[in-house]
């Protein structure tokens, strides 16, 4: 983790699960970011209490209300972050917020497909659009050569469930809308890597593994803290050779 030296990081869906785990890892760094923007849909609700307790103990954690399925909410969050940074850029955007429905091929509904696509794909798209000026500013003002998460990067938390080659854990759950949304998110990441290459903004799709969260369930083989630690270590070592790739939490390449 010593290689990650970002001034500012934003993580969506960080009031619980993996998102909260990533925030905990960041505040424990010796060279921790100056700003950690932690977003959740209801910053005042009981679901954000652990995050609020963490923010009370550590300076620099800014909790921002953000619904990634609502473009106006994303725009308001971008305005807030811009105000707080006071002319500085945003180094790292981690699109972590996502939802899942346990539907099968026979039970899948148009409504659930639309809802998951709106949150899991359109949300990260609009996030990248809204925060692009801050990411560009960070890249332009950096003295670093090449690409890195310390300079300017978009990390889309994807899933091997969206791998068309692997179709991970099909026998356990079909989760049609979730798989389709993550496959689409992977394509979005590839497009971002091409579209933002001239800006030297690194774009990567990352599968965090099957983690013991509200979404992953108690029977998942991975726990949050060591997985979050591995993810931060992986992010610290990414460079331009990784731009537009799909990898797991340990930095190993995954098939599309």
N, C-alpha and C positions, 0 to 999 in steps of 0.2 A: 504493500500500500504506500510505501515511501515515494513511489513515482508519481502519485496523484497529487498535484499541487494546484488545484483549482481555487480561484478566488470566490466563485459563486456557483451554486448547484441548485437546481429545482427538481423535486421528485413529486410526481402526482400519486395520489392514493397512498399517502404516507402516514395515515393515522393508525394503521394496523398491519399485521402480516409482514411481508417482505419489504414493503415501503418503509415501515417503521424500523425494521431491522437495518435497512441501509442508513437511515438517519442516525441510529445508535452507533453504527460503525464510523460514520463521519465525525461525530462529536468526540470519539475516542482517539482520533488521529493526533499525532504531535504537530503536524502541519495542516490542521483542519481548515476547511474553507472559512472565509470571513462571513459569508452569507450562506445559509442553508434554508431554502424556501421549501417548506413542507405543506403540501396542499391536501385538502380533503373536502368532501361535499358539505359537511356541517361542522365547522370549527368550534362551535359552541355546544355541540351535543355531547352526550356521555361517551359516544364512540371515539371521541378525540381526547379523552381525559389523559391517557398515558402519554400521548404526544404533548399535551399541555404541561404535564408534569416534567417531561424532559426539557421542554423549552424554558421552564422556570429555573432549571438548574444550569442551563448552558446559554450563554449569550450568542446571538447571531442566528438563532432559529426563528424564522418568521413563519407563522402559521397563516395560510391564506385559504379562504373559502374558494373552492373551484369545483365545478361540475363539468367534467370533460365532455359530456354529451350536449352541453349548452354553449354555443359559440359566444354569446354575450358574456357569460361567466368567464370564459377563457380570455376575452378581451379585457375585462375588468381586472383579472389577475395580472395580465401583462402590463397594464397601466400601473398597478400597485408595485410590481417588481421593478419597473423602470424608475419609479419615484424613489424607491429604497436604494437602488444602486447608484443614484446620483451621477449619472454620466458614464459609469463603468458598464461593461458588457456582462453577458451571462455565459459562463464557460461550459456548463454541462446541463442538458435537459434530459431527464430520465422519465420517459413515458411508461409509468408502471401501472396506473389505474386500469382495471379491466373488470368485466363481469362474465359470468358463466351460467348457462342453463343446461340442465341434464336431460336434454331431449334426444330422441332417437330419429332415425329416418322416417319412421311412421308417425311419430308424435310431434315432430318439428313444426313450428308455426311461422307464418309470415311475420307476425308481430315480434316474436323472439329473434328471428333472423335480423329484422330491421333494428331492434334495440341493441343487439350485440355489435352489429356493424357500426352503429352510430357511436357507441362508446369505445369499442376496441380498435376501430380503424379511422373513422372520421375524426374522433377526438384527437389522436396523435397527429393527424394531418393538420387540423386547425391549430393545435399547439405549436407545431413547427412554423406555421405561417405567422402566428401572433408573436412568437419569440424570435423569429428570424433576424429582425434588426439588432436585437441584443446579442445574439450569437455571432452575427457578422462583425459587430463592434468588438467583441472579445477576440475574434480571430485577427482582425485588422490591427489591433493594438498590441497583440502578443509579439514577443521577441523570439518565440520558439519557431523552429523550422519544421515543416511537415505538419502532420495532423496528430492530435492527441486529445484525450478527455480533459487535460489540464488547459488546453487552448480553446477549443470550441467543438462540441459534440452533441449528437442526438442519439440516445440509446433507447431503442424501443424494446420493452420487455415482451418477448414473443412466447412461443411454446413449441416444443417438438410435436405437439398435437396438430400443429399446422404444417408439419412436414409432409408433403405429398408422397415422398419416397418412403418414409418410415411409418406414418400414420400411428404414432406412438400411443400405446395403451388402448387400442381399439376394443380389445376383448373386455376391458374393464368399464368403459363408458364411450358411447358413440359421440355424444356432445357435438352434434352436427354444426350448429351455429357458431360455437366456440372455435372449432377446427377451421371452418371457412373464414372466420374473422381473422384468425392468426395467420392463415395462408395469405390473406389480403394484406395484413400488416407487413409480412415479409416482403411482398412486392412493393409496398409503399417505401420500405426502407431502402430497397435497391434503387428506386426512383429518386429518393432523397440523396442517396450517395452520388448519383450522377448529376443531379440538379444543383447540388451545393458543393461540388468538388472544387470549382474555381474559387469559392469562398474559403476553402480549406476547413470545412466543417465535416468532421468525421461522423459517419452514420452507420450504425450496427444494430442488427436484430439479435437479441440475446435470450436464450432459453434458460430460465433459472433452475430448472429441474422440477421434480415433484416434491413440493415443500409443505410442511405441516402448518398450513394457514387455514383460514375459514374456507377458502376456495379449495385448497388441496386436501383438506381433511386430516384427521388424526392418524390415519394409517399410512400417510406418506413417509417415504424412507428418509427424507432430509428434514432437518430442523432449521429454523430461521437463522439463528445467529451464525453458525459456521457457513451456511450458504451465502448470507450477506457478506461475510468476510471474504469468501472466495470471489464473489462478484466484484467487490471493490478492488481486489488484487488483480483480477483480470482487466478491469477498466484502466487501471494504472499503467498497464503494459501495452495497450492498444496503440497502433500507429496507422499511417496511411495504407500499409499493406492489408489492413483489416477492413478498410472502407468498403461498405456494401456487402459485408459477409453475414452469415447466420451461424452463430456459435452457441455453446453452452456456457454455464456459469464458470467453468474452469478454462475457458478459452479454446476448447476443441471445436473444430468445424463440424457443422451438421449439414446434411443434404437438404436441399429445398423440397 
